[in-house]
Every structure is written in structure tokens, then in C-alpha cells.
């Protein structure tokens, strides 16, 4: 639904107000001491934290929380942009213009349909065109290597999936699922052998990494996001563990002192309830 002129005006005023709030927080004489002393590096962990909180609100299907967390994340963008403006690098308006220009360029089927051979949003060639445009952008930026623009600071599961996807576009990928499953079994055996025969800490870490990388590859082939999937599995374990602890307590047993077989029995009961 398109915004009416009045609603657009309100939105613009809210953006301007937010920018003004950030400006006042960073004012060297009358601003907040904590905000004034921050740098790109000190704020970066908060930016990552706010991103995760947005994802959590989405996972919880909590729209009220999502509205608030998106605001917190937007504030991080405004914070970084303000610091960049103070050093003469760019402004929030530059950030907005850059992403708007990029999206227009990457979607010629939407913004310049007459100039595009594929003016249908359902065209099967769109993903390929998208990647070709991104590759051209990487060249302009001097990112000539295949993986240059994949941030090393990404969460490990996310980075592994992105690297695998990028490599797959060159044709280096299994076309079927079974070899992917076989690779996981192979990595499991190699880790088992290392534990059984050598027990080299360095080699165990390497083989564990290979196994995790292979599981991410399976998730990619199944079109399952490994990061959110693992988060849900962790949340499920956490919930069941607390149910198990409550069951033990109701049976007069202490969690810390219960033998494993007693905990396992309570765990199986917890699985039935959750």
C-alpha cells in the first residue's frame, strides 16, 4: 500500500526527529557522556546484538517486540551514520541514497522494465542476473576474489553457508543429496578415528570443523537456514531440560546428584510433554 502525502510527511518528520535526537546525544558539550565516547568499534557489538534481538522477535512471532527491536536496530544505523558525519565521511542521507540506488540498479525488471529483457518478477533468470550484478559490483570495488565480500566477522554457520553457496555457483557442488549425506558420515568416521587412535587436539578440532562444515552443506542443500535451525534446536533443548529438572524435583530427586539413567528417564518423559 502506497503512503499518502500526509503519512509520508509524518514518516519524514519521525526520521528527522530521530536524527536530531542522535545529534543531541553526541553533542560534545551537552550530550550524553557515554554516547559521546563511543566509536565504530565500541558500538559494533551492540549492532550485532540488536540484529539478533530482531531475529528473536521474528522467531517468537512477536510483532510488538519486532517493532521495538527494529527501532533499536535503526538507531544503530543512525549512530554509525552520525559518527561518520562527524568525521566528514558520509551522512545518514548518503546511506539511504546508496541502498536505494543499489536496489534500483539490481531490479531493472521493476524500475526499468522497458530496458530489461526480463520484465517479469517470476523470471527464472533473475537470480542469475542478480549474481551477475553483484559480481560486477565486486569488481568495481576491487573485490576480485570469489569470497572477498563475505565478512569474516559473520557467525560461523552463516559464513560457511555463504562460502558454500558462492562456490556452488561455479559448479563446484553435488547435484544430489545422497553424496552430501555420505560426506557427513565420512567426516564422522574420520573424527571417530582421530579420537580412537591419535587424539591430537589440533586434528580433533580440524575434523570437528570439517564435520560442522558438512552439516551446514546438508542444510544448504535442504534449503534450511543452519543458524535459525540450530537456535530453535537449542531453545527446544533448553525447554526440555527445564521440564526434566522440574520432573526430577517433583520426584524428590536432585538434578545435581541424580545418576545419568535417572536423568535419562526424566528426559524421555520431558520429551513427551514438549
N, C-alpha and C positions, 0 to 999 in steps of 0.2 A: 504494500500500500504506500503510495506516494505521500510525502509530507505536505501539508498545506502551508501557505506562506507564513501564517501566524505561528504554526508549530515549528517551522524551520527557524523562525526568528527566536523562539524560546530556546531551541537547541543551541543556537549560536551564542545566545546570552549565557547559557549554562557553561559552555566551553570557555567563553571569555572570563566568566567568574572563576572557574577552576584555575585558569592560567594566572589570574590576578592573585588568587589565594596562594599559589605556589611562589609567585614573585614576592609576596609579603613574607612568606615563611623564610625565604632565602635573603631577605634584605639584610645587608651587613651590619646595620645599626639597630634596627627594631625587630628583626626576625627572630625565629626560634634558634637558640644556640645549637641544638642537636642537628636541625636541618642545615644550618649554615656550614657546619664542619664536615658534612658528608661529601663523598666523591663518587665517581662512577664505580670504582671498585668496592667501596663500602656499601653502596646501595644494591649492587648486583645480587647478593644473596637474598635480599628482600624481594627483588623482582622475580627470582626463581620461586621463592616461597609463595608469592601471590599467584603465580601461574598454577602451582599445584593446588592451591585452595579453590581456584576456578574449576579445575578438573574435578575436585572432590564434590563441589556443589552440583556439577553436571551428573556425576555418578549417583549422587543422592536424589537426583531429580527435584532439587530444592530451588525453585525459581526465585524466592525471596533472597536466599543466600547467594544465588548466582548474580543477581543484580548488584548486591553489595560487593561481592568479590571482583566482579568486572570493574566496578568503580575503583577498587583498590589497585587493580592491575593498570587501569588507565592512569591513575595517579603516579604509578611508577614510570610510565612513558613520559608524562608531563615533567616529572622530577628530572629524568635524564635529559630531556629536551631543554629544560631551564638551565641546567649546568652547562650544556653545550652552548646555549645562547650567551651565557656569561663569559665564556672563553672565546666567543666570536666564531664558533664552528658552524652551527646551524640553529634554527628555531623550531618550535612545535609546528608552525605552519609549513616549514620545509619538510618535516617528517610526513605530515598529512599529504602534501603535494607529491612527494616521492612515491608513496604507496599507491595513491590514486593514479598517477601516471603509469606505474608499473602494471596495475590491474587492467587499465585501458589497453596498454600495449599487448598484454598477454591474452586478451579476449577480443580479438578483431571480429569474431563471429557475432559479438554483441554490440560493439561500439562502431565497427566499420564493416557491416555485413556486405555492403556492395563491393568492397575491396578484397573480401575474403572468399576463397574457393569453397570454404566450408562454413556456410552461414547457419547451420543447424547445430543447436547445442547438444544434440544427440549423436553428432558425427563420431564414428569410431576413431577418426584420425586426430581428434582433439588432444588426447593425452600425448600423442607423439609430437604434435605441434607445440604443445606446452613445454615438453622436454627440450625440443629444438631451440625454443626461445630462451629457456633457462641456460642452455649450453652457450648460446650466443652471448648472453649477459655475462656468463663466467669469463668468456674470452675478453670481453671489453674490460672487465675488472682485473684481467691478468691472472685469473684462476684457470690455468691451462691444464692442470692435472685433474683427473676424473673426480677425485674426492676433496678437492681444495676447499669447497664451500660448505662442507659438512663440519659443523663446530665440534671441536674436541671436548668441549665442556658439556655436551649433551649427556643426559642419563645413558648409561652403558647399553641398556636394551634398545633405546631409541636409536642411538648411534649405530649399533650393529645392524638394525633393520634398514636404516638409510644406506649404509655402505653396501649391504647385500642387494638392495633394490637398484642402486646405481650400477653395480657390477652386472646385474642381471640384464640391464638394458643393452649391454654389449653382446649378449648371447651366452654369457657365462652363467648358466643356470640349468638345473634339472627340469625337464619339461613335465615330469610326472612326480607324484607324491611319494611313491614307494622308495626310490633312492634316497630321498630326504630322511625317511624313517630308518632306512638301513644305515645311513651315516650316523644317526644318533646312537644306534646300537653299537656301531663300530667305536665311537668315541667313548661310550660306556665301558666297553671291554678294555680299551687302551688305558682308561683311568683305573679300572679294576686291576689290570696287570701291574701298573705302576705302584699301586698301593700294596699289592701282594709281594712283589719281587724286589723293588728298588727303594721305594718310599723316600724318593728325593723330593724335598719340599718344593723346589723350583719346578720340577717336572710335574708334580701333582697340581700345582697352580696352573701350569700351562695346559694340562689335559682337562682340568675343570673348566678353564676358559673355552677350550675347544668344544666341550660338551654344551656349555651355555650358548655358545655361538650357533651350534647346530640346532638347538631347541628354538632359538629366535628364527632361524631359517624355516623351520617347520611352521611356526606361527605365521610367517610371511606368506608361505605357500597356501596356508589355510585362510589367508586374509583376516587374521586375528591380530589385534594390537597387543604385543607382548607386555608392554608397560601397564596398560589398564587391566589386562587379564591377570597379571601377577598381583596387582593391587587388590583385585577382587578376591583372588585366592587367599591372599594374606588376611584380608578382612574376614573371610569365611573361617579361616583357621582361628583367628583371634576370638570370634564369636563362639565357636565350638569349644575352644579351650576354656573360656569363662563359664560356659554351661557345664563342662566336665568338672571344673573346680567346685561349682555350686552343688553338683550331684554328690561329689565326694564329701563335701561338708554336710549335706543332708543325711549322709550315711554314717556320719560320725568319724570320717577319715580326714586326715590332714594332708593337704596337697604336697607339702614338702617331704613328708615322711612315708607316703604311700608307695609301695613297690610298683614296678612298671606294669605288671599284669593287672593290678587293681585299677591303675590309671587307664590302661587299655580298655578294660571292660566299661569303665565310665565314659571313655571316649566314644566307644561304639554306641552307647545309649545316647550320648550327646548328638551324634550324627543323625539319629532317628528324629531328634527334636529340632534340628536346624538344617 
